Amino acid sequence: IEHTQLSILVSEYNDLIFQQNEYDERDPLWVKNRKQLNDVKMRLLKTLKTIPHSPTEAGNTVNLKACYTYLQQKKEEIQEKMLSHVPDNVLPGDTRVVAIINTHKLFETYIMYMLIGLLIPCIFFLLKEVIFRFTVQSGGEVERISELPIAGMIKRLGQNEMFAARYAPESGVAISFRSLWLNMEQLAQKVSSISILLTSTEPKDGKTFMAFNLALTCRQKYKNVLIVDFDFLHSTFSEQMGLEAEEGVSDFLTGQVPLSDIIYHHPEYELDIIPAGTIPPNPGKLLQEPATKNLIKTLTQKYDCVLFDMRPFGLVPDALYLSEMVDVVLYVVRNDATNKNFFKDSINELKEGNKGNIGIVYNDVSRFAMKK
């Protein structure tokens, strides 16, 4: 509708509507704005009445539709303008309250969620530390599984304590080895010509470390101490001791070299060592030969203390063949490393096949594990 006065009034009405949305109903300016709106509405009606119409009913209908369309368009424009000024975190419409909860049970709600907050971590630790924990965690667990007393507990190594029995005699590790040796003498029930066989459930349980430090501890009391490496397949003893030896006990048992050629004296540690030697085609069968029994008998008579470092019993039953020929079988269990089920099967098999003295040594024990 092309009418100057009508366009001016509509623009004035739209501006007042926009201003009204910025005021609160309790604001005096909102009341003033409302009066102005009513005034503009009255003038709009008067202006519309003065617009000339066609004498026909069809003409009146066309003018009314055109007016309605114009006002509807202006209404949509002003709504879009209002929405463009609304922040993203404010809803254009009024919020609807469905229900109010926890108004009279606030204390019970706090207690319930505090219990849930404690229950979730408890379940997590129960699953992690009890149900899905497959390694040995305490000395009591070792005794319960093996049904044997612990002969010694070796504390976790500190820095530069690999050879603690020699270079750190006052350390906790060295003291643990001295206590272990006293128990070995009680198990062997003699003080000379003691033979000890060392084995474990799995590799890296600390069996070789145990043999070396126990030999150094024994060297403080006896003059002639020998370590024999019977771990033919995974021998690291010569490397750790710094020996350049190619021939060893396997070469002697197969008749390739005499006994005197495989005994190496370590001048720094004042120990005699027999390395494993060449890997034989059938290590288990070689240990069952009469030559092995004769070797053990000869070495036990010659030395004050002999330690035999065997392969892990959980992998092969080599230790079972020689366990009846030694004074003590020392079974090494490492904290948080030895599998509980594997250890249980291995120690039960060893106990069934061996009627001699079996001692359990619990290795790499932290302060927390000792308290447990």
Disulfide bonds with the S-S distance in Angstrom:
none
